[in-house]
């Protein structure tokens, strides 16, 4: 009798263990999700993942809508109808551009020019330079003057007088240190004598307006010197 009771107890305990095993297997299957499909990885892993909120917002907005396209787009013009007009004048003189002043370069200095040769009544060449005496207006080489209705070639006479006075002596001029391709206007002196003052006072050049040789020209006119007198 006792052996039969122990057999029934063993069978009941085995049934409980079997039921517990079945329950554990079912729970493990639910946790492992054996039947759930696995998503394949993206082919381009370098592209950033857009947040879900941004994607939803972009889908909600939809395509952009054109507003007043006929007002914003430029109208089509026929080239034959385009007419070029002159620019309007400035509203005042304040709008006009003022030409920049050209100051004398700071590297100019007194240089000695040897063996000068006069090419006109107020210009000479020396050491590859062409220098015009500043502050005076010379006479053209082919110019002529008249005294008491008698014309004479004062241009050639003025150059000859200038060369005779120079006699190849060196002139001191305020000029740039380098050789210039074109003629430059510069004040010059021969010893202590101002070249411009000598030319104007002897009547071989005239003074520029508002220059420093106005009195010298008046003296030459009064004395009938050079171009203001007769041929000598």
DRENMIFI-226472 format. One record per residue (C-alpha): residue number from 0; chain; x, y, z. Coordinates in nm, 3 decimals, padded with zeros to 5 digits. Layout:
<r NUM,A,<X,Y,Z>>
...
//
This chain:
<r 0,A,<00.000,00.000,00.000>>
<r 1,A,<00.279,00.243,00.084>>
<r 2,A,<00.455,00.171,-00.248>>
<r 3,A,<00.147,00.261,-00.449>>
<r 4,A,<00.118,00.601,-00.278>>
<r 5,A,<00.478,00.688,-00.350>>
<r 6,A,<00.427,00.600,-00.720>>
<r 7,A,<00.132,00.836,-00.754>>
<r 8,A,<00.332,01.114,-00.590>>
<r 9,A,<00.618,01.062,-00.833>>
<r 10,A,<00.384,01.076,-01.135>>
<r 11,A,<00.222,01.396,-01.008>>
<r 12,A,<00.561,01.561,-00.952>>
<r 13,A,<00.674,01.463,-01.303>>
<r 14,A,<00.360,01.613,-01.456>>
<r 15,A,<00.425,01.940,-01.276>>
<r 16,A,<00.783,01.949,-01.398>>
<r 17,A,<00.672,01.877,-01.757>>
<r 18,A,<00.413,02.155,-01.744>>
<r 19,A,<00.674,02.396,-01.607>>
<r 20,A,<00.913,02.307,-01.891>>
<r 21,A,<00.647,02.371,-02.155>>
<r 22,A,<00.574,02.711,-02.003>>
<r 23,A,<00.944,02.804,-02.000>>
<r 24,A,<00.987,02.704,-02.366>>
<r 25,A,<00.692,02.922,-02.469>>
<r 26,A,<00.822,03.218,-02.272>>
<r 27,A,<01.167,03.184,-02.425>>
<r 28,A,<01.019,03.177,-02.778>>
<r 29,A,<00.829,03.499,-02.711>>
<r 30,A,<01.143,03.670,-02.583>>
<r 31,A,<01.363,03.555,-02.872>>
<r 32,A,<01.104,03.652,-03.144>>
<r 33,A,<01.203,03.364,-03.371>>
<r 34,A,<00.936,03.442,-03.631>>
<r 35,A,<00.994,03.826,-03.636>>
<r 36,A,<01.153,03.940,-03.972>>
<r 37,A,<01.497,04.102,-03.956>>
<r 38,A,<01.550,04.423,-04.166>>
<r 39,A,<01.846,04.420,-04.402>>
<r 40,A,<02.111,04.686,-04.335>>
<r 41,A,<02.116,04.997,-04.560>>
<r 42,A,<02.351,04.990,-04.861>>
<r 43,A,<02.477,05.344,-04.787>>
<r 44,A,<02.578,05.360,-04.423>>
<r 45,A,<02.739,05.704,-04.470>>
<r 46,A,<02.409,05.891,-04.519>>
<r 47,A,<02.281,06.050,-04.200>>
<r 48,A,<01.953,05.923,-04.067>>
<r 49,A,<01.688,06.193,-04.082>>
<r 50,A,<01.491,06.232,-03.765>>
<r 51,A,<01.138,06.104,-03.784>>
<r 52,A,<01.002,06.445,-03.687>>
<r 53,A,<01.179,06.614,-03.983>>
<r 54,A,<01.045,06.357,-04.230>>
<r 55,A,<00.691,06.398,-04.103>>
<r 56,A,<00.723,06.779,-04.121>>
<r 57,A,<00.852,06.765,-04.482>>
<r 58,A,<00.566,06.537,-04.586>>
<r 59,A,<00.318,06.769,-04.420>>
<r 60,A,<00.445,07.082,-04.600>>
<r 61,A,<00.422,06.943,-04.952>>
<r 62,A,<00.564,07.118,-05.266>>
<r 63,A,<00.626,07.495,-05.268>>
<r 64,A,<00.352,07.709,-05.414>>
<r 65,A,<00.436,07.990,-05.663>>
<r 66,A,<00.297,08.327,-05.559>>
<r 67,A,<00.252,08.623,-05.800>>
<r 68,A,<00.477,08.474,-06.064>>
<r 69,A,<00.372,08.733,-06.323>>
<r 70,A,<00.493,09.012,-06.093>>
<r 71,A,<00.828,08.862,-05.993>>
<r 72,A,<00.939,08.715,-06.327>>
<r 73,A,<01.103,08.977,-06.559>>
<r 74,A,<00.894,09.062,-06.865>>
<r 75,A,<01.012,08.955,-07.209>>
<r 76,A,<01.153,09.249,-07.408>>
<r 77,A,<01.208,09.281,-07.779>>
<r 78,A,<01.567,09.399,-07.848>>
<r 79,A,<01.432,09.622,-08.126>>
<r 80,A,<01.229,09.819,-07.871>>
<r 81,A,<01.531,09.894,-07.645>>
<r 82,A,<01.664,10.249,-07.690>>
<r 83,A,<01.994,10.371,-07.545>>
<r 84,A,<01.978,10.720,-07.397>>
<r 85,A,<02.249,10.954,-07.276>>
<r 86,A,<02.320,10.954,-06.900>>
<r 87,A,<02.156,11.235,-06.711>>
<r 88,A,<02.377,11.519,-06.586>>
<r 89,A,<02.464,11.527,-06.214>>
<r 90,A,<02.218,11.697,-05.984>>
<r 91,A,<02.487,11.939,-05.865>>
<r 92,A,<02.856,12.013,-05.908>>
<r 93,A,<02.923,11.819,-05.590>>
<r 94,A,<02.867,11.498,-05.787>>
<r 95,A,<03.143,11.577,-06.034>>
<r 96,A,<03.469,11.394,-05.981>>
<r 97,A,<03.760,11.623,-05.903>>
<r 98,A,<04.078,11.536,-06.094>>
<r 99,A,<04.349,11.430,-05.853>>
<r 100,A,<04.639,11.666,-05.804>>
<r 101,A,<04.977,11.537,-05.908>>
<r 102,A,<05.235,11.654,-05.657>>
<r 103,A,<05.600,11.670,-05.750>>
<r 104,A,<05.769,11.340,-05.658>>
<r 105,A,<05.965,11.346,-05.336>>
<r 106,A,<06.275,11.194,-05.497>>
<r 107,A,<06.338,11.494,-05.724>>
<r 108,A,<06.659,11.676,-05.639>>
<r 109,A,<06.909,11.918,-05.783>>
<r 110,A,<07.120,11.757,-06.054>>
<r 111,A,<07.398,11.894,-06.270>>
<r 112,A,<07.337,11.863,-06.646>>
<r 113,A,<07.655,11.900,-06.847>>
<r 114,A,<07.701,12.036,-07.200>>
<r 115,A,<07.341,12.153,-07.256>>
<r 116,A,<07.230,12.230,-07.610>>
<r 117,A,<06.928,12.457,-07.670>>
<r 118,A,<06.666,12.310,-07.901>>
<r 119,A,<06.434,12.613,-07.874>>
<r 120,A,<06.421,12.938,-07.683>>
<r 121,A,<06.317,12.765,-07.357>>
<r 122,A,<06.415,12.398,-07.395>>
<r 123,A,<06.747,12.217,-07.403>>
<r 124,A,<06.887,11.865,-07.412>>
<r 125,A,<07.161,11.731,-07.186>>
<r 126,A,<07.278,11.383,-07.084>>
<r 127,A,<06.981,11.214,-07.251>>
<r 128,A,<06.725,11.448,-07.092>>
<r 129,A,<06.486,11.699,-07.245>>
<r 130,A,<06.418,11.988,-07.008>>
<r 131,A,<06.177,12.279,-07.051>>
<r 132,A,<06.245,12.582,-06.834>>
<r 133,A,<05.947,12.604,-06.602>>
<r 134,A,<05.748,12.925,-06.553>>
<r 135,A,<05.806,13.060,-06.905>>
<r 136,A,<05.654,13.027,-07.251>>
<r 137,A,<05.919,12.991,-07.520>>
<r 138,A,<05.909,13.082,-07.888>>
<r 139,A,<05.856,12.809,-08.147>>
<r 140,A,<06.163,12.739,-08.355>>
<r 141,A,<05.983,12.843,-08.674>>
<r 142,A,<05.807,13.136,-08.507>>
<r 143,A,<05.832,13.490,-08.640>>
<r 144,A,<05.795,13.826,-08.470>>
<r 145,A,<05.701,14.171,-08.603>>
<r 146,A,<05.845,14.510,-08.514>>
<r 147,A,<05.703,14.819,-08.684>>
<r 148,A,<05.538,14.592,-08.942>>
<r 149,A,<05.867,14.421,-09.019>>
<r 150,A,<05.864,14.040,-08.964>>
<r 151,A,<06.177,13.853,-08.865>>
<r 152,A,<06.252,13.490,-08.755>>
<r 153,A,<06.267,13.543,-08.382>>
<r 154,A,<06.235,13.170,-08.305>>
<r 155,A,<06.569,13.079,-08.458>>
<r 156,A,<06.726,13.395,-08.320>>
<r 157,A,<06.604,13.311,-07.970>>
<r 158,A,<06.755,12.960,-07.982>>
<r 159,A,<07.087,13.100,-08.105>>
<r 160,A,<07.090,13.355,-07.823>>
<r 161,A,<07.014,13.085,-07.565>>
<r 162,A,<07.297,12.863,-07.695>>
<r 163,A,<07.537,13.157,-07.701>>
<r 164,A,<07.459,13.233,-07.339>>
<r 165,A,<07.493,12.868,-07.227>>
<r 166,A,<07.827,12.806,-07.404>>
<r 167,A,<07.810,12.442,-07.296>>
<r 168,A,<07.826,12.525,-06.927>>
<r 169,A,<07.655,12.289,-06.681>>
<r 170,A,<07.306,12.377,-06.559>>
<r 171,A,<07.175,12.294,-06.216>>
<r 172,A,<06.810,12.178,-06.238>>
<r 173,A,<06.558,12.040,-05.994>>
<r 174,A,<06.466,11.717,-06.172>>
<r 175,A,<06.406,11.345,-06.114>>
<r 176,A,<06.721,11.133,-06.074>>
<r 177,A,<06.636,10.893,-06.359>>
<r 178,A,<06.638,10.969,-06.730>>
<r 179,A,<06.291,11.053,-06.861>>
<r 180,A,<06.161,10.957,-07.206>>
<r 181,A,<05.964,11.279,-07.244>>
<r 182,A,<06.047,11.641,-07.176>>
<r 183,A,<06.003,11.760,-06.818>>
<r 184,A,<05.948,12.114,-06.691>>
<r 185,A,<06.202,12.209,-06.427>>
<r 186,A,<06.357,12.524,-06.280>>
<r 187,A,<06.723,12.562,-06.368>>
<r 188,A,<07.007,12.796,-06.290>>
<r 189,A,<07.344,12.876,-06.444>>
<r 190,A,<07.570,12.954,-06.154>>
<r 191,A,<07.367,13.206,-05.951>>
<r 192,A,<07.159,13.321,-06.252>>
<r 193,A,<06.802,13.192,-06.285>>
<r 194,A,<06.760,13.066,-06.643>>
<r 195,A,<06.391,13.158,-06.666>>
<r 196,A,<06.458,13.511,-06.543>>
<r 197,A,<06.735,13.558,-06.800>>
<r 198,A,<06.517,13.438,-07.090>>
<r 199,A,<06.221,13.660,-07.002>>
<r 200,A,<06.423,13.971,-06.916>>
<r 201,A,<06.605,13.949,-07.249>>
<r 202,A,<06.282,13.901,-07.446>>
<r 203,A,<06.341,13.541,-07.556>>
<r 204,A,<06.043,13.402,-07.364>>
<r 205,A,<05.726,13.530,-07.199>>
<r 206,A,<05.612,13.480,-06.842>>
<r 207,A,<05.331,13.236,-06.768>>
<r 208,A,<05.016,13.390,-06.614>>
<r 209,A,<05.042,13.429,-06.236>>
<r 210,A,<05.409,13.334,-06.258>>
<r 211,A,<05.715,13.488,-06.098>>
<r 212,A,<05.854,13.649,-06.414>>
<r 213,A,<05.583,13.907,-06.479>>
<r 214,A,<05.801,14.209,-06.389>>
<r 215,A,<06.088,14.075,-06.602>>
<r 216,A,<05.857,14.058,-06.905>>
<r 217,A,<05.735,14.412,-06.847>>
<r 218,A,<06.097,14.533,-06.839>>
<r 219,A,<06.178,14.349,-07.164>>
<r 220,A,<05.872,14.497,-07.338>>
<r 221,A,<05.960,14.848,-07.224>>
<r 222,A,<06.319,14.812,-07.341>>
<r 223,A,<06.217,14.644,-07.669>>
<r 224,A,<06.435,14.345,-07.596>>
<r 225,A,<06.438,14.021,-07.794>>
<r 226,A,<06.105,13.938,-07.957>>
<r 227,A,<05.967,14.281,-07.863>>
<r 228,A,<06.226,14.465,-08.073>>
<r 229,A,<06.390,14.444,-08.410>>
<r 230,A,<06.617,14.173,-08.551>>
<r 231,A,<06.971,14.201,-08.423>>
//
